[in-house]
Amino acid sequence: MFDTSTVLSVLDLKSRGCLKSLKGVVSTGKEARVYWAKDPEGRDLAVKIYLTLTSEFRRSMIKYLAGDPRFEEYKGLSPKKLIYLWARKEFSNLKRMYEAGIRVPEPKCLEKNVLVMEFIGFGGKRAPLLKEAYESGELSLEDLSRIYKEVIDMIEQIYRKARLVHGDLSEYNIMIFEEKPVIIDVSQAVSISHPNAHNFLEQDIWNITRFFAKAGVDVEDPRKIMDKILSETPLEESAKKEIPT
């Protein structure tokens, strides 16, 4: 299933002590797969491997790369190197969010298109997505109301503390683990200095509001949430030049 470069990347991560064994597929998508793995101490890991670069995926990437001062070198890269850059972008975004205290998988190691991170779940079984937990009926209206407030707070903290905007937040990339939301899939997240950062922030807020309102939660006006986040973020800090992480 892997090309030679990916196999070598996995072997390199193993030699570095980042992982010991790669097990079954946890989730799969058009461009990437996530595997359950173990580290040398036997702890669970998630290994995300970007495998392909379709023309549609490339167009989607450019939307989030163009204008982000941390990744200006994307222009003219070969498809393979663009995948490596995208994986590095996710690693960087995870690191910034994790260090800011946001509930995201802790990033562990990166080698080209292979990203090693904390496993969200138990024994190789991933935690359910918010959409799955809601549709299974395991979340009460009280649970949903609490989770809604936590997710809105996470959006605000991502913006104010990590200086990022997720850019594609929805019920499909939030996990519910130990009764709390965990945000995943952050490769597209952009710096708040990105020219479309406010549009992406607005999109995130509206997506989350739509889901929870449909679930019966008493939600706040998304425009008020947006205004609050922007008004409480110091302008001088948001204007600072971003340094790659």
LOGU-807957 format. One record per residue (C-alpha): residue in three letters; x, y, z. Coordinates in steps of 0.1 Angstrom, whole numbers, padded with zeros to 4 digits, always signed. Layout:
REM LOGU-807957
ALAXYZ;...
***
This chain:
REM LOGU-807957
MET+0000+0000+0000;PHE+0030+0023+0005;ASP+0055+0036-0019;THR+0092+0032-0012;SER+0096+0067+0003;THR+0068+0061+0027;VAL+0082+0028+0038;LEU+0116+0044+0044;SER+0099+0072+0064;VAL+0082+0046+0087;LEU+0115+0028+0092;ASP+0133+0060+0100;LEU+0106+0069+0126;LYS+0111+0034+0141;SER+0149+0039+0143;ARG+0144+0072+0160;GLY+0122+0055+0187;CYS+0091+0073+0176;LEU+0072+0041+0170;LYS+0077+0004+0174;SER+0049-0012+0153;LEU+0023-0002+0128;LYS-0011-0020+0131;GLY-0045-0017+0115;VAL-0062+0012+0097;VAL-0083+0034+0120;SER-0097+0057+0094;THR-0093+0063+0057;GLY-0099+0092+0034;LYS-0092+0101-0002;GLU-0058+0116+0005;ALA-0047+0101+0038;ARG-0051+0071+0062;VAL-0047+0069+0099;TYR-0032+0038+0115;TRP-0031+0025+0150;ALA+0005+0020+0162;LYS+0025+0014+0193;ASP+0055+0032+0207;PRO+0085+0014+0223;GLU+0068+0015+0257;GLY+0036-0001+0243;ARG+0015+0031+0244;ASP-0010+0037+0216;LEU-0002+0061+0188;ALA-0020+0074+0157;VAL+0000+0075+0125;LYS-0014+0096+0097;ILE+0001+0090+0063;TYR-0006+0112+0034;LEU-0006+0090+0003;THR-0019+0108-0027;LEU-0022+0143-0042;THR-0052+0147-0065;SER-0058+0179-0085;GLU-0088+0186-0062;PHE-0067+0181-0031;ARG-0040+0204-0045;ARG-0065+0232-0051;SER-0078+0228-0016;MET-0042+0230-0002;ILE-0034+0262-0021;LYS-0064+0279-0006;TYR-0049+0274+0029;LEU-0012+0278+0020;ALA-0014+0310-0001;GLY-0012+0339+0023;ASP+0001+0319+0053;PRO+0035+0335+0060;ARG+0047+0303+0076;PHE+0046+0283+0044;GLU+0054+0306+0015;GLU+0077+0280-0001;TYR+0048+0260-0014;LYS+0051+0277-0048;GLY+0067+0255-0075;LEU+0070+0224-0053;SER+0066+0190-0068;PRO+0035+0170-0058;LYS+0055+0148-0034;LYS+0072+0178-0017;LEU+0038+0196-0015;ILE+0025+0166+0005;TYR+0055+0168+0028;LEU+0048+0205+0033;TRP+0012+0198+0041;ALA+0022+0171+0067;ARG+0046+0196+0082;LYS+0018+0222+0083;GLU-0004+0198+0103;PHE+0024+0190+0127;SER+0031+0227+0132;ASN-0006+0235+0138;LEU-0010+0206+0162;LYS+0021+0217+0182;ARG+0009+0253+0185;MET-0026+0243+0195;TYR-0014+0217+0220;GLU+0011+0241+0236;ALA-0017+0267+0239;GLY-0037+0242+0259;ILE-0062+0232+0232;ARG-0075+0196+0233;VAL-0059+0182+0202;PRO-0038+0150+0197;GLU-0003+0156+0210;PRO+0021+0156+0180;LYS+0050+0133+0185;CYS+0072+0130+0154;LEU+0072+0138+0117;GLU+0090+0123+0087;LYS+0081+0136+0053;ASN+0045+0125+0047;VAL+0042+0104+0080;LEU+0029+0121+0111;VAL+0029+0104+0145;MET+0006+0117+0172;GLU-0013+0108+0203;PHE-0041+0082+0198;ILE-0075+0094+0208;GLY-0093+0063+0220;PHE-0085+0030+0237;GLY-0069-0003+0225;GLY-0069+0007+0189;LYS-0105+0018+0188;ARG-0107+0055+0181;ALA-0131+0078+0200;PRO-0163+0086+0181;LEU-0167+0118+0161;LEU-0192+0143+0174;LYS-0215+0134+0146;GLU-0213+0097+0155;ALA-0218+0103+0192;TYR-0248+0124+0185;GLU-0265+0101+0160;SER-0259+0071+0183;GLY-0279+0088+0211;GLU-0252+0086+0236;LEU-0252+0124+0242;SER-0281+0140+0261;LEU-0292+0176+0254;GLU-0274+0186+0285;ASP-0242+0169+0272;LEU-0246+0187+0238;SER-0251+0221+0255;ARG-0219+0216+0275;ILE-0199+0204+0245;TYR-0212+0233+0224;LYS-0199+0259+0249;GLU-0166+0240+0251;VAL-0162+0239+0213;ILE-0169+0277+0210;ASP-0143+0283+0238;MET-0118+0262+0219;ILE-0124+0282+0187;GLU-0117+0313+0207;GLN-0086+0299+0223;ILE-0072+0286+0190;TYR-0075+0322+0177;ARG-0063+0341+0207;LYS-0037+0318+0222;ALA-0025+0296+0192;ARG-0030+0325+0168;LEU-0046+0302+0143;VAL-0080+0295+0127;HIS-0090+0259+0121;GLY-0107+0267+0088;ASP-0127+0236+0083;LEU-0143+0229+0117;SER-0174+0208+0119;GLU-0190+0177+0136;TYR-0168+0155+0114;ASN-0135+0166+0129;ILE-0143+0168+0165;MET-0140+0136+0186;ILE-0157+0130+0219;PHE-0132+0114+0243;GLU-0138+0110+0280;GLU-0169+0131+0276;LYS-0149+0161+0262;PRO-0144+0174+0226;VAL-0110+0169+0209;ILE-0103+0187+0177;ILE-0086+0168+0149;ASP-0076+0173+0113;VAL-0058+0206+0115;SER-0036+0206+0084;GLN-0056+0234+0068;ALA-0055+0257+0099;VAL-0040+0291+0090;SER-0023+0319+0108;ILE-0046+0347+0119;SER-0026+0370+0096;HIS-0038+0350+0066;PRO-0059+0373+0043;ASN-0089+0349+0046;ALA-0085+0341+0083;HIS-0117+0360+0093;ASN-0137+0344+0066;PHE-0125+0309+0078;LEU-0132+0319+0114;GLU-0167+0329+0105;GLN-0172+0297+0086;ASP-0161+0276+0116;ILE-0185+0294+0139;TRP-0214+0291+0116;ASN-0207+0254+0110;ILE-0207+0246+0147;THR-0237+0268+0153;ARG-0257+0250+0126;PHE-0249+0215+0140;PHE-0257+0223+0176;ALA-0289+0243+0168;LYS-0302+0214+0147;ALA-0295+0192+0177;GLY-0317+0214+0199;VAL-0291+0233+0217;ASP-0298+0270+0226;VAL-0270+0286+0207;GLU-0256+0321+0206;ASP-0258+0344+0176;PRO-0226+0335+0156;ARG-0221+0371+0147;LYS-0218+0380+0184;ILE-0193+0351+0190;MET-0173+0364+0160;ASP-0173+0400+0173;LYS-0163+0389+0208;ILE-0133+0369+0196;LEU-0121+0397+0174;SER-0127+0424+0199;GLU-0108+0406+0227;THR-0077+0398+0205;PRO-0050+0425+0208;LEU-0044+0440+0173;GLU-0007+0445+0179;GLU-0002+0408+0185;SER-0021+0397+0155;ALA+0000+0420+0133;LYS+0033+0403+0144;LYS+0052+0383+0118;GLU+0046+0346+0121;ILE+0075+0324+0127;PRO+0074+0287+0115;THR+0071+0262+0143;
***
